[in-house]
């Protein structure tokens, strides 16, 4: 059932006021928003989020529950496919056309809380600090939801999906020789010990597809079934993780490996990299390494 724009704006405003009240007492949710803002700022500072590039989604159902969605009936926006494992789930997602540098300053004005309907084929916007009825989630929402669906199907604990145009990793995929998953992983692992320790599963490689399509979402899911990071050829990176800072850290570590490679090459040095024996030693260390030091 549709309602006129003024009514929608008034309803959205009322929901937002409720969200602000919830944030005053919900310290866990407030922490997640602060982490999102921090990482959005890091992406911008590193040059990984030009204009409106990059997007983030976080599964927050366990932090919000269902109390907000049950208070009112909101319009539903249809999705291109169903996500049955996500029925009734709530997510914070960055907004379509919004800049990471603005998300860093004002996350509630540049992101939205959405809830999937019971049929999991549409979503409602629960909060928005904008008066525009055109404010929507990121155009990469189908890819984000498909990844969250995959996570739910396998029952793992990742809650964060993060996309960024990481300059160093996009640059690597401009060279055809590194557009092979095994070659790419061997290069990134060999440039720095930390990469093997913190990204032991390596990266999945996704050949170029048109952004924002179901095709690229499908290929990304395939890549993320066995990896925590998927590198899109000539485009960027998708990563998943249990929390926002750790997800960003994995991307950051991979970017450093690529940066070391390029620094050596720019100095006309062909890097030796870690040899097979050294990498095998790091694999053993990584298998026993569960958490960062406290």
VOPAGU-2260 file (C-alpha; in pm, 1 decimal, decimal comma):
REM VOPAGU-2260
SITE   aa  ch    i         X         Y         Z
SITE  UNK   A    0       0,0       0,0       0,0
SITE  UNK   A    1     145,5     335,9    -100,1
SITE  UNK   A    2     125,8     658,6      99,8
SITE  UNK   A    3     188,6    1010,3     -24,4
SITE  UNK   A    4     533,5    1164,9       7,3
SITE  UNK   A    5     449,7    1405,3     289,1
SITE  UNK   A    6     313,6    1122,5     499,0
SITE  UNK   A    7     625,3     917,0     430,0
SITE  UNK   A    8     849,3    1206,0     530,2
SITE  UNK   A    9     660,0    1256,7     856,5
SITE  UNK   A   10     668,2     884,4     930,5
SITE  UNK   A   11    1038,9     861,4     854,4
SITE  UNK   A   12    1107,0    1156,4    1080,9
SITE  UNK   A   13     919,0     992,9    1367,6
SITE  UNK   A   14    1110,4     668,7    1319,7
SITE  UNK   A   15    1438,3     856,1    1316,5
SITE  UNK   A   16    1357,0    1029,0    1646,7
SITE  UNK   A   17    1289,5     684,0    1790,9
SITE  UNK   A   18    1625,4     564,1    1655,0
SITE  UNK   A   19    1805,9     854,6    1819,4
SITE  UNK   A   20    1641,0     763,1    2148,9
SITE  UNK   A   21    1746,4     401,2    2109,2
SITE  UNK   A   22    2105,9     502,6    2039,1
SITE  UNK   A   23    2117,7     693,4    2366,2
SITE  UNK   A   24    2076,2     371,2    2560,6
SITE  UNK   A   25    2202,4     111,5    2310,7
SITE  UNK   A   26    2577,0     133,4    2363,3
SITE  UNK   A   27    2655,3    -166,5    2143,3
SITE  UNK   A   28    2475,9     -18,8    1842,5
SITE  UNK   A   29    2632,9     319,4    1906,1
SITE  UNK   A   30    2975,9     153,4    1905,3
SITE  UNK   A   31    2905,2     -11,1    1568,2
SITE  UNK   A   32    2807,5     324,6    1416,0
SITE  UNK   A   33    3122,3     482,4    1557,6
SITE  UNK   A   34    3332,6     202,8    1405,4
SITE  UNK   A   35    3160,4     245,4    1067,5
SITE  UNK   A   36    3229,0     618,7    1078,0
SITE  UNK   A   37    3593,6     557,6    1165,8
SITE  UNK   A   38    3651,7     307,9     885,4
SITE  UNK   A   39    3469,6     528,2     633,3
SITE  UNK   A   40    3714,6     803,1     724,3
SITE  UNK   A   41    4012,1     571,3     682,2
SITE  UNK   A   42    3891,5     471,9     334,0
SITE  UNK   A   43    3863,5     834,7     230,2
SITE  UNK   A   44    4202,5     929,5     374,2
SITE  UNK   A   45    4371,7     644,4     186,5
SITE  UNK   A   46    4211,9     744,2    -142,6
SITE  UNK   A   47    4000,9     427,8    -157,4
SITE  UNK   A   48    3665,3     608,1    -168,7
SITE  UNK   A   49    3661,8     869,6    -443,6
SITE  UNK   A   50    3334,2    1059,0    -475,0
SITE  UNK   A   51    3062,4     810,8    -368,0
SITE  UNK   A   52    3277,2     498,0    -406,3
SITE  UNK   A   53    3262,5     222,3    -145,8
SITE  UNK   A   54    2981,7      86,2      68,8
SITE  UNK   A   55    2928,2     -97,3     395,4
SITE  UNK   A   56    2653,5    -313,4     542,0
SITE  UNK   A   57    2631,4    -455,2     893,5
SITE  UNK   A   58    2383,3    -714,9    1017,5
SITE  UNK   A   59    2243,3    -560,0    1337,2
SITE  UNK   A   60    1934,5    -772,4    1408,7
SITE  UNK   A   61    2082,2    -892,3    1736,6
SITE  UNK   A   62    2138,3    -532,3    1847,6
SITE  UNK   A   63    1804,4    -384,2    1742,4
SITE  UNK   A   64    1563,1    -672,4    1771,5
SITE  UNK   A   65    1224,1    -628,2    1609,8
SITE  UNK   A   66    1072,7    -357,7    1827,1
SITE  UNK   A   67    1113,4     -73,7    1575,9
SITE  UNK   A   68     965,3    -253,5    1278,4
SITE  UNK   A   69     663,7    -370,0    1473,2
SITE  UNK   A   70     558,2     -18,9    1573,1
SITE  UNK   A   71     452,2      98,2    1228,9
SITE  UNK   A   72     378,8     -27,6     880,1
SITE  UNK   A   73     626,8     114,5     628,4
SITE  UNK   A   74     633,0      97,4     247,6
SITE  UNK   A   75     823,9    -197,3     102,4
SITE  UNK   A   76    1073,8    -165,0    -181,9
SITE  UNK   A   77    1089,6    -478,1    -394,7
SITE  UNK   A   78    1423,3    -658,9    -432,7
SITE  UNK   A   79    1538,7    -836,3    -751,8
SITE  UNK   A   80    1547,6   -1173,8    -574,1
SITE  UNK   A   81    1452,9   -1342,1    -247,1
SITE  UNK   A   82    1688,1   -1386,2      47,7
SITE  UNK   A   83    1498,4   -1642,3     260,1
SITE  UNK   A   84    1758,5   -1668,7     536,2
SITE  UNK   A   85    1735,0   -1291,8     590,5
SITE  UNK   A   86    1358,0   -1263,3     640,5
SITE  UNK   A   87    1290,5   -1004,8     911,1
SITE  UNK   A   88    1659,3    -917,2     948,4
SITE  UNK   A   89    1779,1    -561,8    1012,4
SITE  UNK   A   90    2087,5    -403,6     853,8
SITE  UNK   A   91    2266,4     -71,9     863,5
SITE  UNK   A   92    2375,6      13,2     508,8
SITE  UNK   A   93    2549,6     310,9     355,4
SITE  UNK   A   94    2327,7     523,2     132,3
SITE  UNK   A   95    2315,4     534,0    -245,5
SITE  UNK   A   96    2527,9     814,3    -383,5
SITE  UNK   A   97    2663,8     901,9     -39,7
SITE  UNK   A   98    3029,8     978,2      16,6
SITE  UNK   A   99    3245,2     790,0     265,5
SITE  UNK   A  100    3387,7    1117,2     393,3
SITE  UNK   A  101    3031,9    1223,9     480,2
SITE  UNK   A  102    2946,6     886,0     631,5
SITE  UNK   A  103    3250,1     937,0     854,3
SITE  UNK   A  104    3111,8    1268,6     982,8
SITE  UNK   A  105    2741,0    1186,1    1002,8
SITE  UNK   A  106    2660,8     815,2     970,7
SITE  UNK   A  107    2287,4     856,3    1033,0
SITE  UNK   A  108    2253,7    1115,0     757,5
SITE  UNK   A  109    2444,7     904,9     504,7
SITE  UNK   A  110    2330,0     555,7     595,2
SITE  UNK   A  111    2004,1     378,6     669,7
SITE  UNK   A  112    1861,3     104,2     885,9
SITE  UNK   A  113    1655,8    -131,6     672,3
SITE  UNK   A  114    1450,6    -440,5     750,8
SITE  UNK   A  115    1366,6    -719,1     508,6
SITE  UNK   A  116    1002,8    -823,1     497,9
SITE  UNK   A  117     876,9   -1166,8     600,3
SITE  UNK   A  118     889,7   -1285,8     239,9
SITE  UNK   A  119    1252,9   -1167,9     214,1
SITE  UNK   A  120    1185,2   -1016,1    -126,2
SITE  UNK   A  121    1166,5    -651,5     -20,5
SITE  UNK   A  122    1285,2    -408,4     243,7
SITE  UNK   A  123    1155,2    -114,9     443,6
SITE  UNK   A  124    1361,0     183,5     551,9
SITE  UNK   A  125    1343,1     210,9     930,0
SITE  UNK   A  126    1537,2     532,2     971,7
SITE  UNK   A  127    1676,8     816,7     770,7
SITE  UNK   A  128    1779,7    1168,6     867,7
SITE  UNK   A  129    1700,4    1304,0     526,3
SITE  UNK   A  130    1370,4    1447,6     406,5
SITE  UNK   A  131    1421,3    1310,8      57,2
SITE  UNK   A  132    1196,9    1025,8     -42,4
SITE  UNK   A  133    1468,8     926,3    -291,5
SITE  UNK   A  134    1724,9     832,7     -26,3
SITE  UNK   A  135    1794,5     462,5     -85,8
SITE  UNK   A  136    2050,7     200,8      20,1
SITE  UNK   A  137    2369,7     155,5    -180,6
SITE  UNK   A  138    2326,5      35,9    -539,1
SITE  UNK   A  139    2537,8    -266,1    -440,4
SITE  UNK   A  140    2264,2    -379,2    -197,1
SITE  UNK   A  141    2185,9    -698,1    -398,1
SITE  UNK   A  142    2550,1    -804,1    -368,8
SITE  UNK   A  143    2557,7    -722,5       2,5
SITE  UNK   A  144    2237,6    -915,4      76,2
SITE  UNK   A  145    2348,1   -1211,1    -135,6
SITE  UNK   A  146    2667,6   -1230,3      69,5
SITE  UNK   A  147    2477,2   -1200,4     400,3
SITE  UNK   A  148    2246,1   -1476,3     272,0
SITE  UNK   A  149    2547,6   -1699,1     200,5
SITE  UNK   A  150    2682,8   -1631,3     550,1
SITE  UNK   A  151    2346,4   -1721,8     704,1
SITE  UNK   A  152    2323,7   -2042,2     500,0
SITE  UNK   A  153    2658,1   -2169,1     622,7
SITE  UNK   A  154    2592,4   -2053,5     979,4
SITE  UNK   A  155    2914,5   -1858,5    1026,2
SITE  UNK   A  156    2950,9   -1547,1    1240,9
SITE  UNK   A  157    3043,5   -1271,8     992,4
SITE  UNK   A  158    2818,6    -966,7    1018,2
SITE  UNK   A  159    3003,5    -710,2     806,9
SITE  UNK   A  160    3027,4    -673,6     429,3
SITE  UNK   A  161    3263,0    -400,1     308,2
SITE  UNK   A  162    3340,0    -274,1     -41,8
SITE  UNK   A  163    3614,7     -28,7    -129,7
SITE  UNK   A  164    3816,4      84,9    -430,7
SITE  UNK   A  165    4155,1      -3,5    -285,5
SITE  UNK   A  166    4402,7     168,7    -516,5
SITE  UNK   A  167    4688,5     -74,9    -462,8
SITE  UNK   A  168    4475,5    -385,6    -524,7
SITE  UNK   A  169    4293,3    -236,5    -824,6
SITE  UNK   A  170    4637,1    -156,3    -968,6
SITE  UNK   A  171    4752,7    -516,8    -931,9
SITE  UNK   A  172    4461,7    -638,7   -1145,5
SITE  UNK   A  173    4559,2    -404,0   -1428,7
SITE  UNK   A  174    4835,5    -656,3   -1503,3
SITE  UNK   A  175    4701,5    -966,1   -1676,8
SITE  UNK   A  176    4965,5   -1187,5   -1513,6
SITE  UNK   A  177    4810,7   -1124,4   -1171,3
SITE  UNK   A  178    4451,4   -1188,1   -1281,3
SITE  UNK   A  179    4489,0   -1550,2   -1179,7
SITE  UNK   A  180    4386,9   -1636,5    -825,9
SITE  UNK   A  181    4685,9   -1855,4    -737,3
SITE  UNK   A  182    4938,0   -1610,7    -883,9
SITE  UNK   A  183    4771,8   -1316,2    -708,6
SITE  UNK   A  184    4770,3   -1490,9    -370,5
SITE  UNK   A  185    5131,2   -1601,9    -397,7
SITE  UNK   A  186    5233,9   -1245,2    -471,7
SITE  UNK   A  187    5038,0   -1092,3    -180,9
SITE  UNK   A  188    5147,2   -1358,3      68,2
SITE  UNK   A  189    5511,7   -1334,2     -31,3
SITE  UNK   A  190    5546,3    -959,0      15,6
SITE  UNK   A  191    5494,1    -950,0     394,0
SITE  UNK   A  192    5464,7   -1212,7     674,0
SITE  UNK   A  193    5155,8   -1047,1     823,9
SITE  UNK   A  194    4956,1   -1122,3     510,1
SITE  UNK   A  195    4986,0   -1497,8     553,9
SITE  UNK   A  196    4919,4   -1470,2     928,0
SITE  UNK   A  197    4606,4   -1255,7     905,8
SITE  UNK   A  198    4477,7   -1357,6     560,6
SITE  UNK   A  199    4567,2   -1729,0     555,3
SITE  UNK   A  200    4279,8   -1817,8     321,1
SITE  UNK   A  201    4401,0   -1564,9      68,5
SITE  UNK   A  202    4171,2   -1380,1    -169,0
SITE  UNK   A  203    3918,0   -1491,2    -426,1
SITE  UNK   A  204    3950,1   -1334,2    -769,6
SITE  UNK   A  205    3643,4   -1208,6    -959,0
SITE  UNK   A  206    3689,8   -1122,0   -1328,5
SITE  UNK   A  207    3538,5    -798,1   -1450,3
SITE  UNK   A  208    3158,3    -768,0   -1451,4
SITE  UNK   A  209    2930,9    -466,9   -1472,9
SITE  UNK   A  210    2901,6    -315,4   -1121,1
SITE  UNK   A  211    2570,0    -340,0    -938,8
SITE  UNK   A  212    2449,7    -649,4   -1128,3
SITE  UNK   A  213    2339,2    -990,6   -1007,7
SITE  UNK   A  214    2621,5   -1142,9   -1215,1
SITE  UNK   A  215    2891,4    -978,2   -1008,6
SITE  UNK   A  216    2703,1   -1063,8    -689,5
SITE  UNK   A  217    2691,8   -1430,9    -791,1
SITE  UNK   A  218    3062,7   -1442,7    -871,6
SITE  UNK   A  219    3149,8   -1261,5    -550,0
SITE  UNK   A  220    2959,6   -1517,8    -345,1
SITE  UNK   A  221    3156,0   -1795,9    -513,8
SITE  UNK   A  222    3481,8   -1619,4    -424,8
SITE  UNK   A  223    3378,2   -1560,4     -63,8
SITE  UNK   A  224    3275,8   -1918,1       5,4
SITE  UNK   A  225    3641,4   -2006,7      67,9
SITE  UNK   A  226    3791,5   -1661,7     131,3
SITE  UNK   A  227    3723,5   -1355,2     344,4
SITE  UNK   A  228    3815,4   -1118,8      61,4
SITE  UNK   A  229    3717,0   -1102,6    -305,1
SITE  UNK   A  230    3913,4    -879,9    -541,0
SITE  UNK   A  231    3713,9    -747,3    -834,7
SITE  UNK   A  232    3924,9    -708,9   -1147,1
SITE  UNK   A  233    3998,5    -340,9   -1221,4
SITE  UNK   A  234    3736,2    -231,0    -967,3
SITE  UNK   A  235    3790,5    -296,7    -599,0
SITE  UNK   A  236    3751,9    -528,4    -303,7
SITE  UNK   A  237    3469,0    -697,5    -114,7
SITE  UNK   A  238    3548,7    -829,7     232,7
SITE  UNK   A  239    3353,7    -995,7     512,9
SITE  UNK   A  240    3425,6   -1013,8     884,2
SITE  UNK   A  241    3280,4   -1044,4    1231,4
SITE  UNK   A  242    3318,5    -674,5    1308,2
SITE  UNK   A  243    3393,6    -351,8    1125,5
SITE  UNK   A  244    3754,7    -286,7    1240,2
SITE  UNK   A  245    3875,6    -641,4    1169,8
SITE  UNK   A  246    3717,6    -642,2     824,8
SITE  UNK   A  247    3895,8    -319,8     738,5
SITE  UNK   A  248    4224,6    -451,3     879,9
SITE  UNK   A  249    4226,9    -746,2     640,5
SITE  UNK   A  250    4187,9    -511,1     343,7
SITE  UNK   A  251    4455,2    -281,9     484,2
SITE  UNK   A  252    4704,9    -566,5     521,0
SITE  UNK   A  253    4649,2    -680,4     162,8
SITE  UNK   A  254    4692,5    -322,8      39,5
SITE  UNK   A  255    5025,7    -299,4     220,3
SITE  UNK   A  256    5152,7    -614,3      49,6
SITE  UNK   A  257    5061,2    -468,6    -288,0
SITE  UNK   A  258    5220,8    -137,1    -190,8
SITE  UNK   A  259    5548,9    -309,1     -96,9
SITE  UNK   A  260    5552,3    -477,6    -436,5
SITE  UNK   A  261    5497,2    -150,8    -620,7
SITE  UNK   A  262    5757,4      34,1    -411,6
SITE  UNK   A  263    6017,0    -227,3    -500,3
SITE  UNK   A  264    5928,0    -215,2    -867,4
SITE  UNK   A  265    5929,0     166,4    -874,5
SITE  UNK   A  266    6282,6     151,4    -732,6
SITE  UNK   A  267    6371,3     -90,2   -1012,7
SITE  UNK   A  268    6402,8    -374,6    -763,4
SITE  UNK   A  269    6249,1    -711,2    -845,4
SITE  UNK   A  270    6136,7    -832,5    -501,7
SITE  UNK   A  271    6245,0   -1179,6    -398,0
SITE  UNK   A  272    5942,5   -1230,4    -174,3
SITE  UNK   A  273    5915,2   -1496,1      92,1
SITE  UNK   A  274    6015,9   -1839,6     -35,2
SITE  UNK   A  275    5806,6   -2155,7     -11,0
SITE  UNK   A  276    5975,3   -2274,2     308,3
SITE  UNK   A  277    5915,8   -1939,6     476,0
SITE  UNK   A  278    5551,8   -1932,0     364,1
SITE  UNK   A  279    5494,1   -2285,2     494,7
SITE  UNK   A  280    5630,8   -2177,8     832,2
SITE  UNK   A  281    5391,3   -1884,9     834,2
SITE  UNK   A  282    5100,6   -2115,2     744,0
SITE  UNK   A  283    5174,1   -2321,5    1054,1
SITE  UNK   A  284    5191,8   -2005,9    1264,1
SITE  UNK   A  285    4867,5   -1877,9    1114,0
SITE  UNK   A  286    4683,6   -2202,8    1190,4
SITE  UNK   A  287    4763,3   -2156,8    1561,2
SITE  UNK   A  288    4692,7   -1786,2    1560,5
SITE  UNK   A  289    4331,7   -1724,0    1657,1
SITE  UNK   A  290    4303,1   -1368,6    1787,6
SITE  UNK   A  291    4494,2   -1043,7    1798,6
SITE  UNK   A  292    4691,9    -984,0    2121,4
SITE  UNK   A  293    4484,4    -805,3    2381,9
